[in-house]
């Protein structure tokens, strides 16, 4: 049974930082392309960043230069470091294998003063 547990979200002021974690069980993330997605109220879910099994990363234009995706294969965990946060980053954030349809409960990120 595949489980994805996202954590690390919260309320932060504009310009602040958060680090999200995604603990994965049931699959080996080291052989997967893993992605972080987000869904803001009234908007479609979008891919924010992904990382391949070889460590190659890619980012949505809206977060490029501010977010960093990484993975710890030994811990089977994926991370998303978010810096210089903006109000438009407010959303529920999810991680998942990019090419498999497994979803966790997500973690809420709210950027507000």
TIBA-282154 format. One line per 10 residues: number of its first residue (from 1); their letters; for each residue x, y, z of N, C-alpha, C, CB. Coordinates in Angstrom, 2 decimals, padded with zeros to 5 digits. Glycine has a CB too. Example, Ala and Ser with C-alpha at 12.3 -4.5 7.8 and 13.67 -1.06 7.14 Angstrom:
<drendrens>
1 = AS = 013.19 -005.69 007.80 012.30 -004.50 007.80 013.20 -003.30 007.80 011.31 -004.47 009.05; 012.85 -002.25 007.08 013.67 -001.06 007.14 012.90 000.03 007.87 014.08 -000.60 005.72
</drendrens>
This chain:
<drendrens>
1 = XXXXXXXXXX = 000.84 -001.19 000.00 000.00 000.00 000.00 000.88 001.25 000.00 -000.95 000.00 001.22; 000.62 002.12 -000.95 001.41 003.34 -001.09 000.83 004.42 -000.18 001.45 003.81 -002.56; 001.72 005.04 000.59 001.30 006.17 001.42 002.26 007.33 001.22 001.25 005.77 002.92; 001.70 008.52 001.12 002.48 009.75 001.01 001.98 010.69 002.10 002.35 010.41 -000.42; 002.88 011.12 002.95 002.50 011.99 004.06 003.28 013.28 003.97 002.76 011.29 005.43; 002.57 014.35 003.59 003.19 015.67 003.47 003.11 016.40 004.81 002.50 016.50 002.36; 004.14 017.19 005.10 004.16 017.98 006.32 005.02 019.21 006.11 004.69 017.14 007.51; 004.95 020.13 007.08 005.80 021.31 007.04 005.09 022.59 006.62 006.91 021.07 006.11; 003.84 022.48 006.24 003.10 023.67 005.86 002.77 024.54 007.05 001.83 023.29 005.14; 002.18 025.70 006.77 001.80 026.61 007.84 001.55 028.00 007.32 002.87 026.65 008.91
11 = XXXXXXXXXX = 001.46 028.94 008.26 001.25 030.35 007.92 002.59 031.07 007.97 000.23 031.01 008.89; 002.91 031.80 006.92 004.18 032.52 006.86 003.95 033.87 006.21 005.25 031.70 006.07; 004.74 034.84 006.58 004.62 036.17 005.99 005.27 036.21 004.61 005.26 037.22 006.90; 004.84 037.11 003.77 005.50 037.27 002.46 006.99 037.50 002.65 004.88 038.45 001.67; 007.78 036.82 001.81 009.23 036.89 001.92 009.83 035.83 002.80 009.63 038.22 002.43; 008.98 035.09 003.51 009.45 034.05 004.41 009.74 032.74 003.69 008.44 033.81 005.48; 010.09 031.74 004.50 010.48 030.43 003.97 009.76 029.31 004.71 012.00 030.23 004.07; 009.58 028.22 004.00 009.08 026.98 004.58 009.78 025.82 003.90 007.54 026.86 004.44; 009.89 024.72 004.63 010.43 023.49 004.03 009.39 022.39 004.20 011.80 023.07 004.70; 008.91 021.89 003.08 007.94 020.82 003.09 008.66 019.48 002.99 006.93 020.98 001.94
21 = XXXXXXXXXX = 008.08 018.48 003.65 008.60 017.12 003.58 007.49 016.18 003.11 009.16 016.66 004.94; 007.90 015.13 002.44 006.95 014.12 001.99 007.56 012.75 002.27 006.61 014.29 000.46; 007.05 012.10 003.29 007.51 010.76 003.65 006.71 009.74 002.86 007.37 010.51 005.18; 007.42 008.87 002.16 006.78 007.92 001.25 007.00 006.50 001.73 007.33 008.10 -000.18; 005.98 005.69 001.65 006.10 004.26 001.93 005.34 003.50 000.86 005.56 003.91 003.34; 005.77 002.26 000.63 005.10 001.41 -000.35 005.71 001.44 -001.74 003.70 001.81 -000.46; 006.53 002.44 -002.01 007.29 002.50 -003.26 008.68 003.02 -002.94 006.57 003.41 -004.33; 009.60 002.74 -003.84 010.97 003.21 -003.66 011.15 004.47 -004.49 012.01 002.10 -004.07; 011.28 005.61 -003.83 011.32 006.86 -004.59 012.59 006.99 -005.42 011.21 008.04 -003.63; 013.61 006.23 -005.07 014.87 006.35 -005.79 014.78 005.98 -007.26 015.89 005.50 -005.13
31 = XXXXXXXXXX = 013.76 005.21 -007.64 013.62 004.81 -009.03 012.50 005.58 -009.72 013.36 003.31 -009.13; 011.97 006.58 -009.03 010.82 007.32 -009.55 011.16 008.79 -009.78 009.65 007.21 -008.59; 010.48 009.39 -010.74 010.45 010.85 -010.81 009.37 011.30 -009.83 010.17 011.38 -012.28; 009.77 012.14 -008.89 008.84 012.61 -007.86 008.52 014.08 -008.12 009.44 012.42 -006.45; 007.28 014.45 -007.84 006.86 015.82 -008.07 006.14 016.43 -006.89 005.98 015.88 -009.27; 006.24 017.73 -006.78 005.42 018.51 -005.85 004.39 019.27 -006.68 006.30 019.50 -004.99; 003.15 019.20 -006.22 002.04 019.86 -006.89 001.37 020.79 -005.88 001.01 018.81 -007.46; 000.57 021.72 -006.40 -000.20 022.56 -005.49 -001.55 022.88 -006.12 000.56 023.86 -005.15; -002.51 023.16 -005.24 -003.83 023.56 -005.69 -004.31 024.71 -004.84 -004.83 022.37 -005.63; -004.49 025.85 -005.49 -005.01 027.03 -004.81 -006.54 027.04 -004.92 -004.41 028.33 -005.42
41 = XXXXXXXXXX = -007.23 027.73 -004.02 -008.69 027.78 -004.07 -009.19 028.26 -005.42 -009.22 028.68 -002.98; -010.10 027.50 -006.01 -010.69 027.88 -007.28 -009.81 027.66 -008.49 -011.06 029.29 -007.23; -008.65 027.03 -008.29 -007.73 026.81 -009.41 -007.44 025.32 -009.58 -006.42 027.59 -009.19; -006.96 024.99 -010.75 -006.58 023.60 -011.02 -005.26 023.27 -010.34 -006.48 023.34 -012.54; -005.11 021.99 -010.04 -003.86 021.53 -009.47 -002.75 021.70 -010.51 -003.96 020.06 -009.01; -001.57 022.15 -010.08 -000.46 022.37 -011.00 000.82 021.74 -010.47 -000.26 023.87 -011.25; 001.68 021.36 -011.40 002.99 020.82 -011.05 003.92 021.98 -010.74 003.57 019.94 -012.21; 004.53 021.94 -009.57 005.42 023.01 -009.12 006.88 022.67 -009.43 005.23 023.27 -007.62; 007.26 021.43 -009.14 008.65 021.01 -009.33 008.69 019.50 -009.41 009.56 021.54 -008.19; 009.70 018.98 -010.09 009.91 017.54 -010.08 011.39 017.23 -010.09 009.21 016.88 -011.26
51 = XXXXXXXXXX = 011.70 015.99 -009.70 013.08 015.54 -009.64 013.13 014.11 -010.14 013.67 015.65 -008.20; 014.01 013.84 -011.09 014.12 012.50 -011.66 014.95 011.59 -010.77 014.72 012.57 -013.07; 014.99 010.32 -011.12 015.78 009.36 -010.36 017.27 009.68 -010.42 015.53 007.94 -010.87; 017.69 010.38 -011.46 019.09 010.77 -011.58 019.38 012.11 -010.93 019.48 010.81 -013.04; 018.35 012.76 -010.40 018.54 014.03 -009.69 018.31 015.28 -010.51 019.90 014.07 -009.15; 017.89 015.12 -011.76 017.62 016.29 -012.58 016.32 016.94 -012.11 017.54 015.91 -014.08; 016.34 018.25 -011.98 015.17 018.97 -011.46 014.58 019.90 -012.52 015.55 019.77 -010.21; 013.30 020.17 -012.37 012.65 021.17 -013.22 011.59 021.88 -012.38 012.02 020.52 -014.49; 011.30 023.12 -012.77 010.41 023.96 -011.97 009.42 024.73 -012.85 011.22 024.95 -011.12; 008.26 025.00 -012.29 007.34 025.91 -012.95 007.97 027.30 -012.97 005.95 025.92 -012.24
61 = XXXXXXXXXX = 007.66 028.06 -014.01 008.25 029.40 -014.13 007.92 030.27 -012.92 007.75 030.08 -015.40; 006.76 030.05 -012.33 006.30 030.90 -011.23 007.13 030.71 -009.95 004.85 030.61 -010.93; 007.87 029.60 -009.86 008.63 029.33 -008.63 010.13 029.22 -008.89 008.13 028.07 -007.97; 010.53 029.30 -010.14 011.94 029.13 -010.50 012.79 030.17 -009.77 012.13 029.25 -012.03; 013.87 029.70 -009.16 014.75 030.59 -008.43 014.36 030.80 -006.98 014.80 031.90 -009.11; 013.16 030.35 -006.61 012.69 030.51 -005.23 012.49 029.17 -004.52 011.39 031.29 -005.21; 012.11 028.14 -005.26 011.85 026.82 -004.68 012.96 025.85 -005.09 010.46 026.28 -005.13; 013.24 024.90 -004.21 014.23 023.86 -004.50 013.68 022.51 -004.07 015.57 024.16 -003.79; 013.62 021.58 -005.02 013.18 020.22 -004.71 014.41 019.35 -004.49 012.28 019.65 -005.86; 014.30 018.44 -003.54 015.41 017.52 -003.28 014.83 016.20 -002.76 016.42 018.12 -002.26
71 = XXXXXXXXXX = 015.70 015.21 -002.65 015.24 013.90 -002.19 016.31 013.27 -001.33 014.89 012.99 -003.38; 015.88 012.46 -000.38 016.80 011.64 000.42 016.33 010.21 000.23 016.81 012.07 001.96; 017.01 009.50 -000.65 016.57 008.14 -000.98 016.67 007.20 000.22 017.39 007.58 -002.15; 017.64 007.43 001.07 017.79 006.58 002.25 016.59 006.70 003.19 019.08 006.94 003.00; 016.01 007.90 003.23 014.85 008.13 004.09 013.53 008.00 003.30 014.94 009.52 004.72; 013.65 007.76 002.00 012.46 007.69 001.13 011.58 008.93 001.30 011.65 006.41 001.45; 012.23 010.07 001.28 011.55 011.34 001.56 011.93 012.37 000.50 011.92 011.86 002.98; 010.95 013.16 000.12 011.14 014.24 -000.84 010.89 015.56 -000.11 010.19 014.08 -002.08; 011.65 016.59 -000.47 011.55 017.88 000.19 011.27 018.98 -000.83 012.83 018.18 000.97; 010.68 020.05 -000.33 010.52 021.26 -001.14 010.86 022.46 -000.27 009.05 021.38 -001.72
81 = XXXXXXXXXX = 012.01 023.06 -000.53 012.43 024.27 000.15 011.82 025.46 -000.59 013.99 024.39 000.22; 011.05 026.26 000.14 010.36 027.39 -000.48 010.85 028.68 000.17 008.81 027.25 -000.33; 011.48 029.52 -000.61 012.01 030.80 -000.13 011.30 031.95 -000.85 013.54 030.89 -000.35; 011.45 033.14 -000.29 010.85 034.34 -000.89 009.38 034.11 -001.24 011.63 034.76 -002.16; 008.66 033.58 -000.29 007.27 033.22 -000.54 006.41 034.45 -000.83 006.70 032.46 000.65; 005.43 034.23 -001.70 004.50 035.28 -002.11 003.08 034.85 -001.78 004.65 035.59 -003.64; 002.18 035.78 -001.73 000.79 035.46 -001.42 000.21 034.47 -002.43 -000.06 036.73 -001.39; 000.67 034.58 -003.67 000.15 033.68 -004.71 000.66 032.25 -004.58 000.50 034.21 -006.07; 001.56 032.01 -003.63 002.00 030.64 -003.35 001.04 029.92 -002.40 003.42 030.65 -002.76; 000.07 030.64 -001.88 -000.90 030.02 -000.98 -001.66 028.92 -001.69 -001.88 031.08 -000.44
91 = XXXXXXXXXX = -001.63 027.72 -001.11 -002.24 026.55 -001.74 -002.08 025.35 -000.82 -001.61 026.27 -003.15; -002.74 024.27 -001.19 -002.45 022.97 -000.58 -001.39 022.30 -001.46 -003.75 022.07 -000.45; -000.32 021.84 -000.83 000.81 021.24 -001.54 000.80 019.72 -001.36 002.13 021.83 -001.04; 001.01 019.02 -002.46 001.02 017.57 -002.48 002.29 017.07 -003.15 -000.23 017.03 -003.21; 002.75 015.90 -002.74 003.81 015.25 -003.50 003.28 013.93 -004.02 005.09 015.03 -002.62; 003.85 013.47 -005.11 003.45 012.19 -005.69 004.48 011.75 -006.72 002.04 012.29 -006.33; 004.50 010.47 -007.01 005.30 010.02 -008.16 004.68 010.64 -009.41 005.34 008.45 -008.26; 005.49 011.23 -010.27 004.95 012.00 -011.38 004.11 011.16 -012.33 006.07 012.64 -012.14; 004.46 009.89 -012.49 003.78 009.05 -013.48 002.90 007.99 -012.84 004.80 008.39 -014.38; 002.55 008.15 -011.58 001.62 007.26 -010.90 000.58 008.11 -010.18 002.35 006.33 -009.89
101 = XXXXXXXXXX = -000.62 007.58 -010.06 -001.72 008.36 -009.49 -001.94 008.04 -008.02 -003.00 008.11 -010.27; -000.93 008.33 -007.21 -001.05 008.21 -005.77 -001.01 009.61 -005.17 000.08 007.30 -005.17; -001.91 009.87 -004.21 -001.97 011.20 -003.61 -002.04 011.09 -002.09 -003.19 011.98 -004.14; -001.40 012.01 -001.41 -001.51 012.12 000.04 -002.59 013.13 000.39 -000.16 012.52 000.66; -002.59 013.53 001.66 -003.62 014.46 002.12 -003.24 015.92 001.88 -003.89 014.25 003.60; -001.97 016.13 001.57 -001.51 017.49 001.31 -001.19 018.25 002.58 -002.53 018.24 000.51; -000.51 019.38 002.41 -000.20 020.27 003.53 -000.51 021.70 003.10 001.29 020.12 003.99; -001.19 022.44 003.96 -001.63 023.79 003.62 -000.50 024.78 003.84 -002.86 024.18 004.45; -000.26 025.60 002.82 000.68 026.70 002.92 -000.11 028.00 002.72 001.85 026.57 001.87; -000.01 028.90 003.69 -000.69 030.17 003.60 000.34 031.28 003.76 -001.80 030.29 004.67
111 = XXX = 000.43 032.14 002.76 001.36 033.27 002.79 000.54 034.54 002.95 002.25 033.32 001.50; 000.68 035.16 004.11 -000.14 036.33 004.40 000.50 037.15 005.50 -001.57 035.92 004.80; 000.31 038.45 005.42 000.79 039.32 006.48 -000.31 039.57 007.52 001.29 040.66 005.89
</drendrens>
